Amino acid sequence: MRTIVQILIVVIAIIAWLLFPSKQYSPTIKGRALGTTYTIKIAHVISKAKLVEIRETVRKELEDINNKMSTYLSDSELSKFNQLHSIEPFPISQKTLQVIIEAQTVSQASNGAFDITVGPLVNLWGFGPQKIKNNPSAQKIKDMLQQVGYQKLTVDPQSKTLKKAHPDLYVDLSAIAKGFAVDAVCDCLRNAGMQNYMVEIGGEIRASAFKKDKTPWIIGIESPQPGKRSVQKAVTLKGMAIATSGNYRNFRYDAKTKKRLSHTISPQTGRPISHNLASVSVISSTCMHADAMATALMVLGEKRGFELAQSLKLACYFIVHEKPGNYKILQTDAFKKLQMK
């Protein structure tokens, strides 16, 4: 009798599963990739099987991007290029090619403020894998600048190759790869039939036009207040992406002057940026463009950065230090117009 009851329970469970497949409303997928965390919110009622499928597709996509663009994996596509101390053409994948073409475009638009070859200078100042106690000498900075410059990198879209003008040229895509990854995950979601979603990787975000209930996604721009996390400005994202660059979280103290040194290094001077811009957020149609442009504007500072953003009609939100605890807000015309819609 007990065996019959157990069989009946199993049969009923199978019938229930077939007639009423398990569903979740607005599932959230979380994980780690590209040296940071990611969160994906899907505003759909989907089966657990579909959720598992999407989670695996996203995992494979992010793993593929990391295997191509990481500078921490010695056998990644980008690391192999960096290890090649030669000026011969080097074949690359379509994905890496796409990211580097966009990076070079932003470099030209910002007159070199954004530069994917600045990595050696970042490492020189102790913001790379190895930490330092003393700042580099002026001569070391001058010598390192000789092998830095986006103009020293030639991209050939036809042959899908990269070529160095200096054999020690080093490319680092960390200021644009997360944005590209956000866009790539969005493509995965759309290919899976998802229309309502929000993707965040390491603070860079892209969202669909609406949630399932036709309300827009509301994203918070973080306040640069030290020691706490709070929202400075809430913005609506309707089929757009937002990326923020700031100097209030990642820094180190100068051993001699005790002053803070920003992790953002100017490709022109070879030194940490030194101005009053605390952070800048850029809204764009792609997260890759927003990611790179936010870095460029952060390098330029509040005055030159705001002027460039206005001239390029970028939707940007600047938070500027005035005095301890006080900030000035600058919004481009495009940002104001976008938030009024």
C-alpha positions as a Python dict, from the first residue, in 0.01 Angstrom:
ca = {
    (1, 'M'): (0, 0, 0),
    (2, 'R'): (284, 239, 91),
    (3, 'T'): (455, 167, -242),
    (4, 'I'): (134, 242, -434),
    (5, 'V'): (94, 575, -252),
    (6, 'Q'): (455, 670, -331),
    (7, 'I'): (402, 587, -699),
    (8, 'L'): (83, 794, -707),
    (9, 'I'): (265, 1092, -554),
    (10, 'V'): (537, 1071, -818),
    (11, 'V'): (279, 1042, -1099),
    (12, 'I'): (83, 1340, -969),
    (13, 'A'): (402, 1546, -940),
    (14, 'I'): (495, 1464, -1302),
    (15, 'I'): (146, 1552, -1428),
    (16, 'A'): (151, 1879, -1232),
    (17, 'W'): (494, 1965, -1373),
    (18, 'L'): (372, 1898, -1728),
    (19, 'L'): (48, 2095, -1689),
    (20, 'F'): (188, 2375, -1474),
    (21, 'P'): (561, 2421, -1544),
    (22, 'S'): (745, 2602, -1269),
    (23, 'K'): (769, 2975, -1335),
    (24, 'Q'): (938, 3272, -1176),
    (25, 'Y'): (836, 3632, -1206),
    (26, 'S'): (1117, 3877, -1272),
    (27, 'P'): (1407, 3639, -1200),
    (28, 'T'): (1746, 3780, -1108),
    (29, 'I'): (2073, 3624, -1221),
    (30, 'K'): (2391, 3707, -1029),
    (31, 'G'): (2751, 3603, -1068),
    (32, 'R'): (3113, 3702, -1110),
    (33, 'A'): (3300, 3773, -1434),
    (34, 'L'): (3570, 4002, -1571),
    (35, 'G'): (3707, 4053, -1221),
    (36, 'T'): (3380, 4198, -1091),
    (37, 'T'): (3016, 4108, -1021),
    (38, 'Y'): (2713, 4116, -1245),
    (39, 'T'): (2337, 4132, -1197),
    (40, 'I'): (2070, 4062, -1459),
    (41, 'K'): (1703, 4135, -1394),
    (42, 'I'): (1446, 3986, -1631),
    (43, 'A'): (1094, 4130, -1613),
    (44, 'H'): (927, 3823, -1763),
    (45, 'V'): (747, 3517, -1634),
    (46, 'I'): (972, 3236, -1756),
    (47, 'S'): (1015, 2868, -1679),
    (48, 'K'): (1302, 2744, -1466),
    (49, 'A'): (1431, 2557, -1770),
    (50, 'K'): (1444, 2884, -1966),
    (51, 'L'): (1616, 3055, -1676),
    (52, 'V'): (1881, 2782, -1661),
    (53, 'E'): (1933, 2814, -2037),
    (54, 'I'): (1977, 3192, -2017),
    (55, 'R'): (2210, 3169, -1718),
    (56, 'E'): (2435, 2923, -1903),
    (57, 'T'): (2433, 3131, -2224),
    (58, 'V'): (2535, 3440, -2028),
    (59, 'R'): (2807, 3251, -1842),
    (60, 'K'): (2958, 3123, -2167),
    (61, 'E'): (2943, 3467, -2328),
    (62, 'L'): (3119, 3639, -2038),
    (63, 'E'): (3377, 3362, -2019),
    (64, 'D'): (3448, 3403, -2390),
    (65, 'I'): (3494, 3780, -2353),
    (66, 'N'): (3728, 3729, -2059),
    (67, 'N'): (3930, 3471, -2251),
    (68, 'K'): (3975, 3723, -2531),
    (69, 'M'): (4025, 4055, -2349),
    (70, 'S'): (4168, 3984, -2003),
    (71, 'T'): (4513, 4112, -1915),
    (72, 'Y'): (4521, 3885, -1609),
    (73, 'L'): (4494, 3561, -1808),
    (74, 'S'): (4836, 3497, -1962),
    (75, 'D'): (4683, 3294, -2244),
    (76, 'S'): (4406, 3537, -2339),
    (77, 'E'): (4401, 3677, -2689),
    (78, 'L'): (4495, 4024, -2564),
    (79, 'S'): (4775, 3894, -2340),
    (80, 'K'): (4927, 3707, -2633),
    (81, 'F'): (4929, 4032, -2831),
    (82, 'N'): (5091, 4218, -2541),
    (83, 'Q'): (5353, 3946, -2506),
    (84, 'L'): (5444, 3980, -2872),
    (85, 'H'): (5739, 4221, -2876),
    (86, 'S'): (5715, 4273, -3247),
    (87, 'I'): (5571, 4516, -3501),
    (88, 'E'): (5431, 4235, -3717),
    (89, 'P'): (5050, 4215, -3771),
    (90, 'F'): (4867, 4004, -3511),
    (91, 'P'): (4531, 3836, -3594),
    (92, 'I'): (4243, 3899, -3352),
    (93, 'S'): (3881, 3790, -3313),
    (94, 'Q'): (3581, 3990, -3432),
    (95, 'K'): (3483, 4075, -3074),
    (96, 'T'): (3822, 4216, -2979),
    (97, 'L'): (3838, 4400, -3309),
    (98, 'Q'): (3499, 4561, -3242),
    (99, 'V'): (3607, 4683, -2897),
    (100, 'I'): (3940, 4822, -3016),
    (101, 'I'): (3780, 5005, -3311),
    (102, 'E'): (3538, 5173, -3069),
    (103, 'A'): (3825, 5253, -2831),
    (104, 'Q'): (4026, 5419, -3109),
    (105, 'T'): (3718, 5617, -3215),
    (106, 'V'): (3672, 5754, -2862),
    (107, 'S'): (4047, 5826, -2841),
    (108, 'Q'): (4025, 6040, -3154),
    (109, 'A'): (3709, 6217, -3036),
    (110, 'S'): (3870, 6299, -2699),
    (111, 'N'): (4209, 6394, -2845),
    (112, 'G'): (4376, 6108, -2665),
    (113, 'A'): (4215, 6150, -2322),
    (114, 'F'): (4092, 5794, -2361),
    (115, 'D'): (4380, 5562, -2446),
    (116, 'I'): (4387, 5182, -2422),
    (117, 'T'): (4770, 5185, -2427),
    (118, 'V'): (4799, 5369, -2093),
    (119, 'G'): (4827, 5042, -1893),
    (120, 'P'): (5205, 5057, -1834),
    (121, 'L'): (5164, 5399, -1671),
    (122, 'V'): (4882, 5268, -1451),
    (123, 'N'): (5111, 4987, -1339),
    (124, 'L'): (5400, 5229, -1290),
    (125, 'W'): (5193, 5425, -1039),
    (126, 'G'): (5099, 5113, -844),
    (127, 'F'): (4739, 5069, -960),
    (128, 'G'): (4809, 4742, -1141),
    (129, 'P'): (4882, 4394, -1004),
    (130, 'Q'): (5194, 4515, -816),
    (131, 'K'): (5168, 4782, -548),
    (132, 'I'): (5444, 5038, -488),
    (133, 'K'): (5555, 5253, -195),
    (134, 'N'): (5734, 5533, -378),
    (135, 'N'): (5613, 5732, -676),
    (136, 'P'): (5799, 5685, -1006),
    (137, 'S'): (6065, 5939, -1099),
    (138, 'A'): (6008, 6200, -1367),
    (139, 'Q'): (6257, 6016, -1589),
    (140, 'K'): (6073, 5685, -1554),
    (141, 'I'): (5747, 5855, -1648),
    (142, 'K'): (5912, 6020, -1948),
    (143, 'D'): (6059, 5689, -2063),
    (144, 'M'): (5726, 5507, -2024),
    (145, 'L'): (5541, 5773, -2224),
    (146, 'Q'): (5756, 5675, -2523),
    (147, 'Q'): (5567, 5346, -2553),
    (148, 'V'): (5222, 5489, -2481),
    (149, 'G'): (4983, 5640, -2734),
    (150, 'Y'): (4678, 5514, -2922),
    (151, 'Q'): (4837, 5639, -3247),
    (152, 'K'): (5103, 5369, -3204),
    (153, 'L'): (4837, 5101, -3254),
    (154, 'T'): (4717, 5024, -3608),
    (155, 'V'): (4388, 4841, -3657),
    (156, 'D'): (4308, 4674, -3989),
    (157, 'P'): (3936, 4577, -4003),
    (158, 'Q'): (3979, 4399, -4336),
    (159, 'S'): (4250, 4157, -4226),
    (160, 'K'): (4134, 4164, -3861),
    (161, 'T'): (4481, 4240, -3733),
    (162, 'L'): (4656, 4470, -3486),
    (163, 'K'): (5001, 4613, -3538),
    (164, 'K'): (5234, 4790, -3296),
    (165, 'A'): (5446, 5089, -3392),
    (166, 'H'): (5650, 5025, -3075),
    (167, 'P'): (5733, 4660, -2991),
    (168, 'D'): (5661, 4718, -2620),
    (169, 'L'): (5316, 4869, -2678),
    (170, 'Y'): (5067, 4729, -2425),
    (171, 'V'): (4690, 4730, -2467),
    (172, 'D'): (4447, 4724, -2173),
    (173, 'L'): (4071, 4715, -2243),
    (174, 'S'): (3954, 4737, -1880),
    (175, 'A'): (3800, 5083, -1935),
    (176, 'I'): (3574, 4960, -2216),
    (177, 'A'): (3544, 4580, -2198),
    (178, 'K'): (3282, 4579, -1919),
    (179, 'G'): (3064, 4809, -2129),
    (180, 'F'): (3102, 4577, -2426),
    (181, 'A'): (3015, 4280, -2204),
    (182, 'V'): (2693, 4452, -2094),
    (183, 'D'): (2593, 4501, -2457),
    (184, 'A'): (2682, 4140, -2538),
    (185, 'V'): (2466, 4006, -2253),
    (186, 'C'): (2177, 4223, -2372),
    (187, 'D'): (2214, 4061, -2714),
    (188, 'C'): (2198, 3719, -2548),
    (189, 'L'): (1877, 3813, -2370),
    (190, 'R'): (1713, 3944, -2687),
    (191, 'N'): (1816, 3630, -2876),
    (192, 'A'): (1647, 3428, -2600),
    (193, 'G'): (1324, 3620, -2658),
    (194, 'M'): (1355, 3855, -2360),
    (195, 'Q'): (1229, 4207, -2422),
    (196, 'N'): (1225, 4349, -2070),
    (197, 'Y'): (1554, 4336, -1879),
    (198, 'M'): (1830, 4525, -1700),
    (199, 'V'): (2198, 4422, -1712),
    (200, 'E'): (2467, 4552, -1475),
    (201, 'I'): (2834, 4453, -1480),
    (202, 'G'): (3073, 4627, -1242),
    (203, 'G'): (2843, 4930, -1217),
    (204, 'E'): (2792, 4973, -1593),
    (205, 'I'): (2426, 4933, -1687),
    (206, 'R'): (2199, 4891, -1986),
    (207, 'A'): (1823, 4842, -1976),
    (208, 'S'): (1534, 4775, -2211),
    (209, 'A'): (1281, 5047, -2283),
    (210, 'F'): (1043, 4934, -2011),
    (211, 'K'): (976, 4677, -1744),
    (212, 'K'): (691, 4433, -1797),
    (213, 'D'): (441, 4679, -1645),
    (214, 'K'): (546, 4948, -1898),
    (215, 'T'): (725, 5156, -1634),
    (216, 'P'): (1083, 5267, -1710),
    (217, 'W'): (1390, 5139, -1530),
    (218, 'I'): (1512, 5382, -1263),
    (219, 'I'): (1889, 5383, -1205),
    (220, 'G'): (2073, 5567, -928),
    (221, 'I'): (2392, 5768, -981),
    (222, 'E'): (2601, 5723, -667),
    (223, 'S'): (2694, 6016, -446),
    (224, 'P'): (3073, 6055, -398),
    (225, 'Q'): (3034, 6103, -23),
    (226, 'P'): (3328, 5928, 151),
    (227, 'G'): (3253, 5641, 384),
    (228, 'K'): (2896, 5577, 273),
    (229, 'R'): (2691, 5483, -29),
    (230, 'S'): (2387, 5685, -130),
    (231, 'V'): (2210, 5798, -445),
    (232, 'Q'): (2293, 6145, -579),
    (233, 'K'): (2056, 6137, -876),
    (234, 'A'): (1791, 5895, -1003),
    (235, 'V'): (1770, 5869, -1381),
    (236, 'T'): (1537, 5684, -1614),
    (237, 'L'): (1681, 5447, -1873),
    (238, 'K'): (1460, 5372, -2172),
    (239, 'G'): (1651, 5139, -2400),
    (240, 'M'): (1976, 5315, -2310),
    (241, 'A'): (2297, 5248, -2118),
    (242, 'I'): (2477, 5439, -1842),
    (243, 'A'): (2837, 5421, -1725),
    (244, 'T'): (3012, 5617, -1452),
    (245, 'S'): (3378, 5700, -1396),
    (246, 'G'): (3497, 5847, -1066),
    (247, 'N'): (3802, 5895, -847),
    (248, 'Y'): (3641, 5870, -504),
    (249, 'R'): (3663, 5490, -452),
    (250, 'N'): (3984, 5373, -616),
    (251, 'F'): (4289, 5569, -499),
    (252, 'R'): (4599, 5547, -285),
    (253, 'Y'): (4783, 5791, -61),
    (254, 'D'): (5115, 5945, -156),
    (255, 'A'): (5368, 5824, 103),
    (256, 'K'): (5537, 6167, 117),
    (257, 'T'): (5261, 6424, 70),
    (258, 'K'): (4983, 6211, 224),
    (259, 'K'): (4757, 6334, -57),
    (260, 'R'): (4524, 6106, -245),
    (261, 'L'): (4637, 5986, -586),
    (262, 'S'): (4365, 5896, -835),
    (263, 'H'): (4379, 5561, -1015),
    (264, 'T'): (4292, 5744, -1338),
    (265, 'I'): (4614, 5828, -1522),
    (266, 'S'): (4636, 6098, -1787),
    (267, 'P'): (4786, 5955, -2109),
    (268, 'Q'): (4924, 6302, -2189),
    (269, 'T'): (5111, 6373, -1863),
    (270, 'G'): (5169, 6019, -1745),
    (271, 'R'): (5051, 6120, -1397),
    (272, 'P'): (4732, 6070, -1191),
    (273, 'I'): (4463, 6323, -1277),
    (274, 'S'): (4439, 6619, -1041),
    (275, 'H'): (4120, 6822, -1064),
    (276, 'N'): (3788, 6868, -885),
    (277, 'L'): (3573, 6633, -1090),
    (278, 'A'): (3446, 6359, -855),
    (279, 'S'): (3256, 6156, -1112),
    (280, 'V'): (3090, 6172, -1451),
    (281, 'S'): (2806, 5954, -1578),
    (282, 'V'): (2736, 5911, -1948),
    (283, 'I'): (2409, 5787, -2102),
    (284, 'S'): (2440, 5641, -2451),
    (285, 'S'): (2277, 5390, -2684),
    (286, 'T'): (2552, 5136, -2610),
    (287, 'C'): (2725, 5067, -2282),
    (288, 'M'): (3059, 5023, -2459),
    (289, 'H'): (3050, 5384, -2581),
    (290, 'A'): (2926, 5516, -2245),
    (291, 'D'): (3200, 5325, -2060),
    (292, 'A'): (3486, 5460, -2273),
    (293, 'M'): (3352, 5813, -2292),
    (294, 'A'): (3303, 5835, -1915),
    (295, 'T'): (3673, 5756, -1869),
    (296, 'A'): (3773, 6014, -2130),
    (297, 'L'): (3569, 6289, -1963),
    (298, 'M'): (3705, 6192, -1621),
    (299, 'V'): (4059, 6239, -1752),
    (300, 'L'): (3974, 6580, -1900),
    (301, 'G'): (3813, 6717, -1583),
    (302, 'E'): (3510, 6935, -1524),
    (303, 'K'): (3590, 7222, -1761),
    (304, 'R'): (3739, 7052, -2066),
    (305, 'G'): (3525, 6741, -2012),
    (306, 'F'): (3201, 6938, -1999),
    (307, 'E'): (3296, 7137, -2308),
    (308, 'L'): (3369, 6818, -2502),
    (309, 'A'): (3048, 6654, -2385),
    (310, 'Q'): (2845, 6956, -2497),
    (311, 'S'): (3018, 6970, -2836),
    (312, 'L'): (2954, 6598, -2896),
    (313, 'K'): (2595, 6631, -2769),
    (314, 'L'): (2654, 6365, -2504),
    (315, 'A'): (2405, 6308, -2221),
    (316, 'C'): (2629, 6355, -1916),
    (317, 'Y'): (2596, 6423, -1543),
    (318, 'F'): (2904, 6573, -1371),
    (319, 'I'): (2956, 6581, -994),
    (320, 'V'): (3225, 6834, -902),
    (321, 'H'): (3400, 6879, -565),
    (322, 'E'): (3366, 7236, -431),
    (323, 'K'): (3464, 7198, -66),
    (324, 'P'): (3446, 6907, 181),
    (325, 'G'): (3093, 6766, 170),
    (326, 'N'): (2971, 7006, -99),
    (327, 'Y'): (2933, 6931, -468),
    (328, 'K'): (2838, 7120, -780),
    (329, 'I'): (2627, 6950, -1046),
    (330, 'L'): (2675, 7003, -1418),
    (331, 'Q'): (2427, 6855, -1666),
    (332, 'T'): (2471, 6870, -2042),
    (333, 'D'): (2182, 6984, -2258),
    (334, 'A'): (2142, 6632, -2396),
    (335, 'F'): (2114, 6491, -2042),
    (336, 'K'): (1845, 6742, -1946),
    (337, 'K'): (1649, 6672, -2264),
    (338, 'L'): (1673, 6296, -2218),
    (339, 'Q'): (1543, 6308, -1861),
    (340, 'M'): (1248, 6527, -1963),
    (341, 'K'): (1111, 6262, -2202),
}
